[in-house]
Amino acid sequence: MITRDEVRQIAVLARIGLDEKELEKYSKDLSSILDWVKQLEEVDISGIEPTAHIAGLENVDREDKISDFENKDGIVKLFPESKDGYDKVKSVL
């Protein structure tokens, strides 16, 4: 069980102010979580192969290829405002 003093020390390290009622609540909550973790540690997983994820999916990457964009003028025409072939926007800073 996590004691109130241990919760108080964690709160000091995290710079969180806790009153006595909160110390008691978090002491019980954290103890409950650690009890649950202990139950998980007791599960027999000896015949189970470790996996990073269960879906078995892999990222499909493609090689980056540089290519010319042939419709620049068509895109520039869609801009509400342009200057010298570039989109003109309001300053963001």
C-alpha positions as CSV (number, residue, x, y, z in Angstrom):
1,M,0.0,0.0,0.0
2,I,1.2,3.5,-0.8
3,T,1.3,5.6,2.3
4,R,0.1,9.2,2.6
5,D,3.7,10.2,3.1
6,E,4.7,8.7,-0.2
7,V,1.8,10.5,-1.9
8,R,2.8,13.7,-0.2
9,Q,6.4,13.2,-1.5
10,I,5.2,12.5,-5.0
11,A,3.0,15.7,-4.8
12,V,6.0,17.7,-3.7
13,L,8.1,16.5,-6.6
14,A,5.3,17.2,-9.0
15,R,4.7,20.6,-7.3
16,I,1.0,19.7,-6.7
17,G,-0.7,21.0,-3.5
18,L,-2.8,18.3,-1.9
19,D,-4.9,18.6,1.3
20,E,-5.4,15.7,3.8
21,K,-8.6,14.5,2.1
22,E,-6.8,14.3,-1.3
23,L,-3.8,12.6,0.2
24,E,-6.1,9.8,1.6
25,K,-8.0,9.5,-1.7
26,Y,-4.8,9.3,-3.8
27,S,-3.2,6.9,-1.4
28,K,-6.2,4.5,-1.8
29,D,-6.4,5.0,-5.6
30,L,-2.7,4.5,-6.3
31,S,-2.7,1.4,-4.0
32,S,-5.6,0.0,-6.0
33,I,-3.7,0.5,-9.2
34,L,-0.6,-1.2,-7.9
35,D,-2.7,-4.1,-6.7
36,W,-4.1,-4.5,-10.2
37,V,-0.6,-4.4,-11.7
38,K,0.5,-7.1,-9.2
39,Q,-2.4,-9.3,-10.5
40,L,-1.2,-8.7,-14.1
41,E,2.3,-9.8,-13.1
42,E,0.9,-13.1,-11.9
43,V,-0.6,-14.0,-15.3
44,D,1.2,-17.0,-17.0
45,I,2.4,-15.8,-20.4
46,S,5.1,-18.4,-20.9
47,G,3.6,-19.7,-24.1
48,I,2.8,-16.4,-25.7
49,E,5.1,-14.8,-28.3
50,P,5.8,-11.1,-27.6
51,T,4.3,-8.7,-30.2
52,A,4.4,-5.0,-30.7
53,H,0.8,-4.9,-31.9
54,I,-1.8,-7.5,-32.7
55,A,-2.9,-6.5,-36.2
56,G,0.3,-7.6,-38.0
57,L,0.2,-4.6,-40.2
58,E,3.3,-2.9,-41.6
59,N,3.7,0.6,-43.0
60,V,4.0,0.7,-46.7
61,D,6.6,3.2,-47.8
62,R,7.3,4.5,-51.2
63,E,10.4,6.1,-52.5
64,D,10.3,9.9,-52.6
65,K,10.5,11.1,-56.2
66,I,11.0,14.7,-57.3
67,S,8.7,15.6,-60.2
68,D,7.6,18.8,-61.9
69,F,4.2,20.1,-61.1
70,E,2.6,21.1,-64.5
71,N,-0.5,22.9,-63.3
72,K,1.0,25.8,-61.3
73,D,-0.9,28.4,-63.2
74,G,-4.2,26.6,-62.6
75,I,-3.5,26.4,-58.9
76,V,-2.5,30.1,-58.7
77,K,-5.8,31.0,-60.3
78,L,-7.6,29.4,-57.3
79,F,-5.8,31.7,-54.8
80,P,-8.0,34.6,-53.5
81,E,-5.0,36.8,-54.0
82,S,-1.6,36.2,-55.6
83,K,1.5,38.1,-56.4
84,D,4.3,37.1,-58.8
85,G,2.8,33.6,-59.1
86,Y,2.6,32.9,-55.4
87,D,-0.3,32.8,-52.9
88,K,-0.6,36.0,-51.0
89,V,-1.7,35.7,-47.4
90,K,-2.0,38.0,-44.3
91,S,1.0,38.0,-42.0
92,V,0.7,35.4,-39.2
93,L,2.9,37.2,-36.7
